[in-house]
Amino acid sequence: MSSPTQTPPESRHRWLVLATVALAQLMVVLDATIVNIALPSAQAELGFSDNDRQWVVTAYALAFGSLLLLGGRLSDMFGRRRMFLIGLVGFAAASALGGAAQSFELLVGARALQGVFAAVLAPAALSVLTTTFTVPQERARAFGVFGAIAGMGGAIGLLLGGYLTENFDWRWNLYVNVVIAVIAFAAGTMLLSRTDAKHDTRIDVPGVLLASSGLFLLVFGFSQAEPQGWDAPVVWGSLAASVVLLVGFVLRQRTAEHPLLPLSIVQDRDRGAGFLAILVAGSGMFGVFLFLTYYLQLTLGYGPMQTGTAFLPMVLFIVITAQVQTNVLVPRFGPKVVVPLGMAIGAGAMLWFTTLDLDSGYPAVLVGLIGVGIAMGSIMPASFQIATLGIAPRQAGAASAMVSTSQQVGGAIGTAVLNTLAATAATAYVADHAPATPEVIAAGALHSFSVAYTWSAGIFLFGAVLTASLFRTRPDREARAVDVAPVTPDEAAVLVH
């Protein structure tokens, strides 16, 4: 057991700090899905079209994804505590504005403002965790909790969204954030260290413009692929421009005096593998949250609350697996074994979902959900931990922002690619089985879900091969720990093999 001298003074209440940070992270993650269930009710009240509906979701993702690196830099510059509290206040205000919106334009604007403050809040929350938990064993447990929340936040959003929409009003899907933020703000004000270190106060403005514009166009391009089609100029033009801008950003970071994202953060082999694992898992997970939601509601006839409740076993298995992995399996086998194994289990769960048919009951769905829960509980905590391991405090915000960026970009890519593949498959099925009777349309929808699950399985298998190849072995990591600060041999020994 670690002696008291190993724990920094500011982390005496570190487990309460973890609860506070976890609550804020849960708010940010669940907001990506909680509004989805409320959309039909919001659309009926505010009177916007089906084509406009996507912007309620996309506005949040665009602002969040494009500004994360800047948000991480602000945490390093002005202090994690300050930016954490600012992020909470801003997110609560934006949520209240959206809940009170009387027009479509105001609702979309509020969602974009939520994304802006989420980009401030998410890196600050993770960097607080990174710098609070410095004892390796405690750090593993803390990241187990944090990674589990990252994996299950979307499912909790569906459950909470269904409950609030059915029992209260769609506006409470936004108002609930105010309640969460007030609790987290009160706790953060009392618990977070007031001696937060601040570093150089210069911003690489060209780097900010290149990164934010590039990430904005990347997320925007993928978000438009399903409604516009991959051959639409707005899609390929946005994606091509994003590639140019992001390449320019990387070149800029090589020479910038105060880089927005020091390249040493992503060039480390283990951290790079952690970022990629989070991106791949985020992409593949949308095969569950998106298409399984459609299946439960459209094919099995579940209501919003029933649908959300159906995901609870997955949440339970994420929590259980995360704790087992971080406390037992990761210290023994390391991310090189645990993360690829989780990816393989995720692929198996997706393939299981392809066997669902029009008459399948919930027990068949449950088997796949348990598999996904085990997979995400294996992937996320270990990946979050190693992606921030050995980061100097002055770079904690930048590394944390890269973690969140990986998750957001992965989600955007997964949504676009799987949506497009499913829509194409459904259209082709109906055309091949004309006339388009209700039975044919239902079978076409089921076929499209199966195609999406199959591609999700492929994404997870690709992630398994990628992470097994990139993560260092135990001897490599321990040898490197001796020579490279600030990773100590004890820290390296926590993530073995």
C-alpha positions in Angstrom: 0.0 0.0 0.0 1.2 3.5 -0.8 2.4 5.7 2.1 0.7 9.0 2.7 3.7 10.9 1.5 3.1 9.6 -2.0 -0.1 11.5 -2.3 0.0 15.2 -3.1 -1.6 17.5 -0.5 -4.1 18.8 -2.9 -5.5 15.3 -3.5 -6.4 14.5 0.2 -10.0 14.4 -1.0 -9.1 12.8 -4.3 -12.0 10.2 -4.3 -14.5 13.1 -4.0 -12.6 14.9 -6.7 -13.1 11.8 -8.9 -16.8 11.8 -8.2 -17.0 15.4 -9.2 -15.0 15.0 -12.3 -16.9 11.9 -13.3 -20.3 13.7 -12.9 -19.1 16.4 -15.2 -17.8 13.9 -17.7 -21.1 12.0 -17.6 -23.0 15.2 -18.4 -20.8 15.9 -21.4 -21.0 12.4 -22.8 -24.7 11.7 -22.3 -25.6 15.0 -24.0 -24.5 13.5 -27.3 -27.5 11.1 -27.1 -30.0 12.4 -24.6 -31.5 14.9 -27.0 -32.0 12.3 -29.7 -35.0 10.7 -28.0 -36.5 14.2 -27.4 -36.2 15.2 -31.1 -39.7 14.1 -32.3 -41.4 16.0 -29.4 -39.2 19.1 -30.0 -39.9 18.9 -33.7 -43.6 18.8 -33.2 -43.6 21.8 -30.8 -41.1 24.0 -32.7 -42.2 23.0 -36.2 -38.9 22.3 -37.9 -38.5 20.0 -40.9 -37.0 16.5 -41.0 -34.0 17.9 -43.0 -33.3 20.5 -40.2 -33.6 18.0 -37.4 -30.1 16.7 -37.8 -28.7 20.1 -36.9 -29.9 19.8 -33.3 -27.4 16.9 -32.9 -24.7 18.1 -35.4 -24.4 21.6 -33.9 -23.2 20.1 -30.6 -20.8 17.7 -32.2 -19.3 20.4 -34.5 -18.5 22.9 -31.8 -17.4 20.2 -29.3 -15.1 18.4 -31.8 -13.5 21.4 -33.4 -12.6 23.3 -30.2 -11.3 20.5 -27.9 -7.6 21.2 -28.6 -8.1 24.9 -27.8 -10.0 23.9 -24.7 -7.1 21.7 -23.6 -4.6 24.5 -24.2 -6.7 26.9 -22.1 -6.6 24.5 -19.2 -2.8 24.4 -19.4 -2.6 28.1 -19.6 -5.1 29.4 -17.0 -5.4 26.4 -14.7 -7.5 23.3 -14.7 -9.8 24.3 -11.7 -10.7 27.7 -13.3 -11.5 26.2 -16.7 -13.4 23.3 -15.1 -15.7 25.7 -13.3 -16.1 28.0 -16.3 -17.0 25.0 -18.4 -19.7 24.0 -15.9 -21.2 27.4 -15.7 -21.2 27.9 -19.5 -22.6 24.4 -20.1 -25.4 25.0 -17.6 -26.3 28.4 -19.1 -26.4 27.0 -22.6 -28.6 24.1 -21.5 -31.0 26.4 -19.8 -31.1 28.5 -23.0 -31.9 25.4 -25.1 -34.5 24.2 -22.7 -36.3 27.5 -22.9 -35.9 27.9 -26.7 -39.1 28.9 -28.6 -37.6 28.6 -32.0 -35.5 26.1 -34.0 -32.7 28.6 -34.5 -32.4 29.3 -30.8 -32.3 25.6 -30.0 -29.5 24.9 -32.5 -27.6 28.0 -31.2 -27.9 26.7 -27.7 -26.7 23.2 -28.7 -23.7 24.8 -30.4 -22.9 26.8 -27.3 -23.2 23.6 -25.2 -20.5 22.2 -27.5 -18.2 25.2 -27.0 -18.3 24.8 -23.2 -18.1 21.0 -23.4 -14.8 21.6 -25.3 -13.6 23.6 -22.3 -15.0 21.2 -19.7 -13.9 17.8 -21.0 -10.1 18.4 -21.2 -10.2 20.2 -17.9 -12.0 17.3 -16.2 -9.6 14.7 -17.5 -6.5 16.8 -16.8 -7.7 17.2 -13.2 -7.9 13.5 -12.9 -4.4 13.0 -14.5 -2.7 15.4 -12.1 -4.7 14.4 -8.9 -4.0 10.6 -9.1 -0.3 10.1 -9.1 0.0 6.9 -7.1 -0.1 4.2 -9.8 -2.6 1.8 -8.2 -5.0 4.6 -7.3 -4.6 6.1 -10.8 -5.6 2.8 -12.3 -8.8 2.7 -10.2 -9.7 6.3 -11.0 -9.3 5.8 -14.7 -11.3 2.6 -14.5 -14.2 4.7 -13.3 -13.6 7.5 -15.8 -13.2 5.1 -18.7 -16.4 3.2 -17.8 -18.3 6.5 -17.8 -16.9 7.3 -21.3 -18.2 3.9 -22.5 -21.6 3.9 -20.9 -22.5 7.7 -21.2 -24.4 7.2 -24.4 -26.5 4.4 -23.1 -27.3 6.4 -19.9 -28.3 9.3 -22.2 -30.8 7.1 -24.0 -32.3 5.9 -20.7 -32.5 9.3 -19.1 -33.8 10.9 -22.3 -36.6 8.3 -22.5 -37.6 8.8 -18.9 -37.7 12.6 -19.1 -39.5 12.7 -22.4 -42.2 10.2 -21.4 -42.7 11.5 -17.8 -42.0 15.2 -18.1 -41.2 17.2 -21.2 -38.6 17.1 -24.0 -37.1 20.4 -22.6 -36.0 18.5 -19.4 -33.5 16.7 -21.5 -31.7 20.0 -21.5 -32.7 21.3 -18.1 -31.3 18.2 -16.4 -27.8 19.5 -17.2 -28.4 22.5 -15.0 -29.1 20.3 -12.0 -26.0 18.2 -12.7 -23.8 21.2 -13.3 -24.9 23.0 -10.1 -23.9 19.9 -8.1 -20.6 19.5 -9.8 -19.8 23.2 -9.5 -20.5 23.3 -5.8 -18.3 20.2 -5.3 -15.6 21.5 -7.6 -15.5 24.9 -5.8 -14.8 23.1 -2.5 -12.6 20.2 -3.6 -10.4 21.3 -6.4 -7.0 22.7 -5.5 -6.7 26.5 -5.5 -3.0 26.3 -6.1 -3.5 25.1 -9.6 -0.4 25.6 -11.7 -0.6 27.9 -14.7 1.9 27.9 -17.5 2.9 30.2 -20.3 0.1 32.4 -21.5 0.7 32.5 -25.2 -1.6 30.9 -27.7 -0.4 29.7 -31.1 -3.1 31.5 -33.1 -2.2 30.0 -36.5 -2.3 26.5 -34.8 -5.7 27.2 -33.3 -7.1 28.3 -36.6 -5.7 25.4 -38.5 -6.8 22.8 -35.9 -10.3 24.2 -35.2 -11.1 24.7 -38.9 -9.7 21.3 -39.9 -11.6 19.5 -37.1 -14.8 21.4 -37.9 -14.7 20.5 -41.6 -13.8 16.9 -40.7 -16.8 16.5 -38.4 -19.0 18.5 -40.8 -18.0 16.5 -43.8 -18.8 13.2 -42.2 -22.1 14.5 -40.7 -23.3 15.5 -44.2 -22.4 12.2 -45.8 -25.7 10.5 -44.9 -28.2 13.2 -45.8 -26.2 14.5 -48.9 -24.4 11.4 -50.2 -20.7 10.8 -50.4 -20.5 12.3 -53.9 -21.9 15.7 -52.8 -19.4 18.5 -53.2 -20.1 19.7 -49.6 -19.0 16.3 -48.3 -15.8 15.6 -50.3 -14.9 19.2 -50.4 -15.1 19.5 -46.6 -13.1 16.3 -46.1 -10.4 17.3 -48.6 -10.1 20.8 -47.0 -9.9 19.3 -43.5 -7.0 17.0 -44.6 -5.1 20.0 -46.0 -5.7 22.1 -42.8 -4.8 19.3 -40.4 -1.6 18.5 -42.3 -0.8 22.2 -42.1 -1.6 22.1 -38.4 0.9 19.2 -37.9 3.6 21.1 -39.8 2.9 24.2 -37.8 3.3 22.3 -34.5 6.7 21.1 -35.5 8.0 24.7 -35.4 5.7 26.6 -33.1 7.3 28.1 -30.0 4.1 27.4 -27.9 2.4 24.5 -29.8 -1.3 23.8 -29.3 -0.6 20.1 -29.3 3.1 19.2 -28.6 3.8 16.4 -31.1 5.7 14.4 -28.5 2.3 13.6 -26.9 1.0 11.7 -30.0 4.4 10.4 -31.2 4.8 8.2 -28.1 3.9 4.7 -29.3 1.7 3.7 -26.3 -0.2 7.0 -26.1 -0.7 6.9 -29.9 -2.2 3.4 -29.6 -4.4 4.6 -26.7 -5.7 7.5 -28.9 -6.4 5.1 -31.8 -8.2 2.6 -29.5 -10.5 5.3 -28.3 -11.2 6.5 -31.9 -11.9 3.0 -33.1 -14.1 2.1 -30.2 -16.0 5.4 -30.6 -16.6 4.5 -34.3 -17.7 1.0 -33.7 -20.0 1.8 -30.7 -22.5 3.6 -33.0 -23.4 0.2 -34.3 -25.0 -0.3 -30.9 -26.4 3.0 -29.9 -27.8 4.0 -33.3 -29.0 0.9 -35.0 -29.9 -1.2 -32.0 -32.1 1.8 -30.9 -33.8 1.7 -34.3 -34.2 -2.1 -34.0 -35.8 -1.9 -30.6 -38.2 0.9 -31.5 -39.1 0.2 -35.1 -38.9 -3.6 -35.2 -39.8 -4.7 -31.7 -42.0 -1.7 -31.0 -40.4 -0.5 -27.8 -41.2 3.0 -26.4 -38.4 5.5 -25.5 -38.3 4.5 -21.9 -38.3 0.8 -22.7 -35.5 1.3 -25.2 -33.3 3.1 -22.6 -34.0 0.5 -20.0 -33.0 -2.2 -22.5 -29.5 -0.9 -22.5 -29.0 -1.1 -18.7 -27.3 -4.6 -18.7 -24.7 -3.2 -21.0 -24.1 -0.3 -18.5 -23.8 -2.8 -15.7 -21.3 -5.0 -17.5 -19.2 -1.9 -18.5 -18.9 -1.0 -14.8 -18.1 -4.5 -13.6 -15.6 -5.2 -16.4 -13.9 -1.8 -16.0 -13.2 -2.5 -12.3 -12.0 -6.1 -13.0 -9.8 -5.0 -15.8 -8.1 -2.0 -14.1 -7.6 -3.8 -10.7 -6.7 -7.3 -11.9 -6.1 -7.9 -15.6 -4.4 -4.7 -16.8 -1.8 -4.8 -14.0 -1.1 -8.4 -14.9 -1.3 -8.5 -18.7 -1.2 -4.8 -19.7 -3.0 -3.0 -22.5 -1.3 -5.0 -25.2 -3.5 -8.0 -24.3 -6.5 -6.4 -22.6 -7.4 -3.8 -25.3 -7.2 -6.0 -28.3 -9.1 -8.7 -26.4 -11.8 -6.1 -25.8 -11.9 -5.2 -29.5 -12.3 -8.9 -30.4 -15.2 -9.3 -28.0 -16.8 -6.2 -29.4 -16.5 -7.6 -32.9 -18.1 -10.9 -31.7 -21.0 -8.9 -30.1 -21.6 -7.1 -33.4 -21.6 -10.3 -35.4 -24.1 -11.7 -32.9 -26.4 -8.7 -33.6 -26.5 -9.7 -37.3 -28.4 -12.8 -36.3 -31.4 -10.8 -35.0 -34.5 -11.1 -37.0 -38.1 -9.7 -37.0 -39.1 -12.2 -34.4 -36.1 -12.1 -32.0 -36.9 -11.4 -28.5 -35.0 -9.3 -25.9 -33.0 -12.3 -24.6 -31.2 -12.4 -28.0 -30.5 -8.7 -27.7 -29.3 -9.1 -24.2 -26.5 -11.5 -25.2 -25.0 -8.9 -27.5 -25.4 -6.1 -25.0 -23.5 -8.1 -22.4 -20.7 -8.7 -25.0 -20.5 -4.9 -25.8 -20.4 -4.1 -22.1 -17.5 -6.4 -21.6 -15.8 -5.0 -24.7 -16.1 -1.3 -23.7 -15.2 -2.0 -20.1 -11.9 -3.6 -21.4 -11.1 -0.9 -24.0 -11.9 2.4 -22.5 -10.3 2.5 -19.0 -6.9 1.1 -20.1 -6.9 3.3 -23.2 -7.7 6.5 -21.2 -5.1 5.6 -18.6 -2.2 5.0 -21.0 -3.1 7.9 -23.2 -2.4 10.2 -20.3 0.4 8.2 -18.6 3.7 10.1 -18.2 2.3 13.5 -19.3 4.0 16.5 -17.6 1.5 18.7 -15.7 2.0 21.5 -18.2 0.8 19.3 -21.0 -2.0 17.5 -19.2 -4.7 19.7 -20.9 -3.4 19.1 -24.4 -3.2 15.3 -23.8 -6.7 15.2 -22.3 -8.0 17.2 -25.2 -6.5 14.7 -27.6 -8.4 11.9 -25.8 -11.7 13.6 -26.1 -11.0 14.6 -29.7 -10.3 10.9 -30.6 -13.7 9.9 -29.1 -15.6 12.7 -30.8 -14.0 12.2 -34.2 -14.5 8.5 -33.9 -18.2 9.0 -33.2 -18.6 11.3 -36.2 -16.9 8.9 -38.5 -18.8 6.0 -37.2 -22.2 7.8 -37.5 -21.5 8.9 -41.1 -20.0 5.7 -42.5 -22.5 3.3 -40.8 -25.5 5.5 -41.6 -24.6 5.7 -45.2 -23.9 2.0 -45.6 -27.2 1.1 -43.8 -29.2 3.6 -45.9 -27.7 2.3 -49.1 -28.4 -1.3 -48.1 -32.0 -0.6 -47.2 -32.6 1.1 -50.5 -31.1 -1.7 -52.5 -33.0 -4.3 -50.6 -36.4 -2.6 -51.2 -35.5 -2.2 -54.9 -34.6 -5.8 -55.3 -37.8 -7.0 -53.5 -40.4 -4.7 -55.2 -43.1 -3.8 -54.6 -42.3 -1.9 -51.4 -44.9 -3.4 -49.1 -44.7 -2.8 -45.4 -43.2 -6.3 -44.9 -40.5 -5.6 -47.5 -39.7 -2.2 -45.9 -39.4 -3.8 -42.5 -37.2 -6.6 -43.9 -35.1 -3.9 -45.7 -34.6 -2.0 -42.4 -33.5 -5.2 -40.7 -31.1 -6.0 -43.5 -29.6 -2.5 -43.2 -29.0 -3.0 -39.5 -27.2 -6.3 -40.2 -25.0 -4.5 -42.7 -24.1 -1.8 -40.1 -23.3 -4.4 -37.5 -21.1 -6.3 -39.9 -19.1 -3.2 -40.7 -18.9 -2.4 -37.0 -17.4 -5.8 -36.4 -14.9 -5.1 -39.1 -14.0 -1.8 -37.3 -13.4 -3.6 -34.0 -11.3 -6.3 -35.7 -9.2 -3.6 -37.3 -8.8 -2.0 -33.9 -7.7 -5.4 -32.4 -4.9 -5.8 -35.0 -3.9 -2.2 -34.7 -3.6 -2.0 -30.9 -2.0 -5.5 -30.6 0.7 -4.2 -33.1 1.3 -0.8 -31.5 1.2 -1.2 -27.7 4.6 -1.9 -26.3 5.5 -5.1 -24.5 6.2 -5.1 -20.8 10.0 -5.3 -21.2 10.0 -2.4 -23.7 7.9 -0.3 -21.5 9.9 -0.9 -18.3 13.2 -0.3 -20.2 11.8 3.0 -21.5 10.6 3.9 -18.0 14.2 3.9 -16.7 15.4 6.3 -19.4 12.4 8.6 -20.1 10.9 11.0 -17.5 8.3 11.5 -16.2 7.2 7.8 -16.4 8.6 6.0 -13.4 9.3 2.2 -13.3 6.4 1.9 -10.8 4.0 3.6 -13.2 5.2 1.5 -16.1 4.8 -1.7 -14.1 1.1 -0.9 -13.6 0.5 -1.3 -17.3 2.5 -4.4 -18.1 3.1 -6.6 -21.1 
